[in-house]
Amino acid sequence: MKHAFAIVLLLASLAGCVATSPFREGQQLVEQGRLDEALPHFEAALRETPNRAEARLAVASTREQLASQWLRQAEQAVAGGRRAEADALAARALTLDPNNARARKLIDSAQLERRRGQWQIEAEAAWGRGDADAALSRLRAVLTEAPTNAAALKLRDAIEASLVAPVPDAKLAAALARPVSIEFKDASIKQVFEVLARTSGINFIFDKDVKTDQPTTVFLRRATVKEVLTVVLLSQQLEQRVIDAGTILVYPNTPAKARDHQPLTVKTFYLTNADAKTVATTLRTILKAKDVVVDEKQNMIVMRDTPEVVRLSEKLLTLHDLPEPEVMLDVEILEVKRSRLLDLGIRWPDLLTLTPLAAVAGGALTLADIRNASSRTLGASITPLTLSASKGDSDTNLLANPRIRARNRETAKILIGDRVPNITTTATATGFVAESVQYIDVGLKLEVQPTIYLDNEVAIRINLEVSNIVDQIKTKAGTLAYQIGTRNASTVLRLKDGENQVLAGLISDSERSSANKIPGLGDLPIVGRLFGSRSDDGQKTELMLSITPRLVRGMSRPALARTEFDSGTESSLRAHGPDLSAFTEAVPASLSVPVAAAGETSQPR
C-alpha cells in the first residue's frame, strides 16, 4: 500500500514538471527578448492548464508587448516611406489583437494614402490638359483629408497663382515692346490711340466718360508702345485695365471710375515675427489701404485692395516680418567679504550692586531695614572678571554665474535670494485690527535690457542691486520690521559681440574699535593692557560684475532694392508702372522686331 502511494506521488510530480515546462521555456525566451518565440510556449502552457492564472497573464502580456513592438516598427516604416512593410506589420498586430485601434488606423491610413495618391495623379493630369477646375477639385479632396500634403499644396499654389496673375502673352508682349517714334501736336486722344492700335494690333476700349476729342501733344523718339501709352495716360489723367491678352480698357482716373473698373484682390498675410496691429497701421498709413482686417489670435492680416497695393504690401511685409534679434548674456557676479576680529585683554569687574534684603519673617522691606542695614542684611552682586584672547579671520566668496537670453529691447530679470515678509498692522477707530503682508526681495537682483544694433554691437542697460538683512526691529505692537542694507549700480554699456566688461569698485569698508579699561590704570603705557581689554573689528566687502554679450541672432541691413522702390503717385499707386508689366516682363527676342509707326503725324525712327 505504501509503495502504491509513493508511485502515485511520483507520477503527479512528473506530470507537474511536464505541465510547467513550456511556461518556463517561455519565461527564458522573454528574458532573452524573443517575444515572438515565447508566445507559442505560453499558449501551449495555457492549453495544458486552462485554469492557471499565471499562464493567462503571460499570454495576454506577451501579445500586448508584441503588438506594440510591431506597431512601433510599422510607424517607423511609414516615416521612412516603406508602406508595404508597415502594412505587413500592422496586419500581424491585428492577428494578435483584432480590436487594436492603432493597427486598424495604420491600415486605414494606408488605404487613404493610396486613394490620395490616385487623386494627386488625376489632378496633375487635369492640370497638364489645362483643366484647372478639375485639378483644383481633386486637390481639394486631397487637402480635406490631409491638409499638410506637400505635393498637393505645391500644385494648388501653382494653379491658383496662375489663375490670379495674368499669364504673359507672347504676342501682346511683343506688341507692347514694338519701337516707335511719334510726334503729335494738338491731336485728339482718339487719333493717338488709332495710331497705337494700328502699330501694335491692340484693341482699345474707352469708357463713356472719356473725352476722346481732348487735344494732346506728344513728342517721343526711340520709344515703345508701352512707353507711349504710359505717357498719354498720365498726361490726360486716364487709367487703363487689361481685359484680356489683346484688349485694354481706358477710363478716367477718378475715385468713382476706379471703384467701377479697378480689379480688387483679397490677400491674407500670415505673420511670423511682426505684430499684426503694427503692420496694419503701416499699410493704412503708407499705402492708404482701405479694407484691412487684423486677426490677433493668428497674427494674421486680411486685406482687400488693388493688385498694385497688394504687391506693394508684400514688399513692405518682407521688411517688417523679420526675426527679432536675440543676445545671450554671460554674467558673473562675485562678492568678496573679508572680516578681521581681535579681542584681547582683561575685563575687570566694573559694577558692584548692593541690594537690601527683606526681613527674615518674609515681610515687606521697610525704611527702618535700610537704616539699620549691615553687612549681614545687604546682598551684593559684582560683574565677573573676563579674560579675552581671541582673533578671528574669515574670507567669504559668493559667486553667481547666470546666462540670460534676451530679445532686443526686452528686460530680463534675475533674483537670487529670499523674499522677506514685512507685516503691516492697520487699526481702525472701531478697534478692528488688520494685518497685511508685503514681501521684500532681498539678495542679488539683476535687470538687463539689451539693444542690438546693425553693426553687431549691443547696448546693455544694467541695474544691479545687492541687499541683505542688517537688523530686526521690533515695534511696540510686537511685529518685526527689517533693516536692509543695499548697494546699487546702474549703467549703460555698448559692447561688441563677445567683448567682456568688468564693473568693480562697489566696496563697503568698515573699521570698529572699542576698549574697556580701569580709569587711570588702563591708560598706563604697556602695563595698562593688564587693566583693560580692546576689541578691533574690521569688515570689507567688494562686489564685481562681469558681463559678455554673445549674439544669438543679429540684425541684417536689407538690400537697397528691398528698402527703396517705386510706388506711383498720390492718386495712383503703382508697383512697377501700369499693370501691363505682367505682359512685358519677358519679351522673346524673336518677336521684338522694329516696326515703324503708321499715321500722318508719326515718324519712323
C-alpha positions, 0 to 999 in steps of 0.5 A: 500500500505504501509503495502504491502511494509513493508511485502515485506521488511520483507520477503527479510530480512528473506530470507537474514538471511536464505541465510547467515546462513550456511556461518556463521555456517561455519565461527564458525566451522573454528574458532573452527578448524573443517575444515572438518565440515565447508566445507559442510556449505560453499558449501551449502552457495555457492549453495544458492548464486552462485554469492557471492564472499565471499562464493567462497573464503571460499570454495576454502580456506577451501579445500586448508587448508584441503588438506594440513592438510591431506597431512601433516598427510599422510607424517607423516604416511609414516615416521612412516611406516603406508602406508595404512593410508597415502594412505587413506589420500592422496586419500581424498586430491585428492577428494578435489583437483584432480590436487594436485601434492603432493597427486598424488606423495604420491600415486605414491610413494606408488605404487613404494614402493610396486613394490620395495618391490616385487623386494627386495623379488625376489632378496633375493630369487635369492640370497638364490638359489645362483643366484647372477646375478639375485639378483644383477639385481633386486637390481639394479632396486631397487637402480635406483629408490631409491638409499638410500634403506637400505635393498637393499644396505645391500644385494648388499654389501653382494653379491658383497663382496662375489663375490670379496673375495674368499669364504673359502673352507672347504676342501682346508682349511683343506688341507692347515692346514694338519701337516707335517714334511719334510726334503729335501736336494738338491731336485728339486722344482718339487719333493717338490711340488709332495710331497705337492700335494700328502699330501694335494690333491692340484693341482699345476700349474707352469708357463713356466718360472719356473725352476722346476729342481732348487735344494732346501733344506728344513728342517721343523718339526711340520709344515703345508702345508701352512707353507711349501709352504710359505717357498719354495716360498720365498726361490726360489723367486716364487709367487703363485695365487689361481685359484680356491678352489683346484688349485694354480698357481706358477710363478716367482716373477718378475715385468713382471710375476706379471703384467701377473698373479697378480689379480688387484682390483679397490677400491674407498675410500670415505673420511670423515675427511682426505684430499684426496691429503694427503692420496694419497701421503701416499699410493704412498709413503708407499705402492708404489701404482701405479694407484691412482686417487684423486677426490677433489670435493668428497674427494674421492680416486680411486685406482687400485692395488693388493688385498694385497695393497688394504687391506693394504690401508684400514688399513692405511685409518682407521688411517688417516680418523679420526675426527679432534679434536675440543676445545671450548674456554671460554674467558673473557676479562675485562678492568678496567679504573679508572680516578681521576680529581681535579681542584681547585683554582683561575685563575687570569687574566694573559694577558692584550692586548692593541690594537690601534684603527683606526681613527674615519673617518674609515681610515687606522691606521697610525704611527702618531695614535700610537704616539699620542695614549691615553687612549681614542684611545687604546682598551684593552682586559684582560683574565677573572678571573676563579674560579675552584672547581671541582673533578671528579671520574669515574670507567669504566668496559668493559667486553667481554665474547666470546666462540670460537670453534676451530679445532686443529691447526686452528686460530680463530679470534675475533674483537670487535670494529670499523674499522677506515678509514685512507685516503691516498692522492697520487699526481702525477707530472701531478697534478692528485690527488688520494685518497685511503682508508685503514681501521684500526681495532681498539678495542679488537682483539683476535687470538687463535690457539689451539693444542690438544694433546693425553693426553687431554691437549691443547696448546693455542697460544694467541695474544691479542691486545687492541687499541683505538683512542688517537688523530686526526691529521690533515695534511696540505692537510686537511685529518685526520690521527689517533693516536692509542694507543695499548697494546699487549700480546702474549703467549703460554699456555698448559692447561688441559681440563677445567683448567682456566688461568688468564693473568693480569698485562697489566696496563697503569698508568698515573699521570698529574699535572699542576698549574697556579699561580701569580709569587711570590704570588702563591708560598706563603705557604697556602695563595698562593692557593688564587693566583693560581689554580692546576689541578691533573689528574690521569688515570689507566687502567688494562686489564685481560684475562681469558681463559678455554679450554673445549674439544669438541672432543679429540684425541684417541691413536689407538690400537697397532694392528691398528698402527703396522702390517705386510706388506711383503717385498720390492718386495712383499707386503703382508697383512697377508702372501700369499693370501691363508689366505682367505682359512685358516682363519677358519679351522673346527676342524673336518677336521684338522686331522694329516696326515703324509707326503708321499715321500722318503725324508719326515718324519712323525712327 
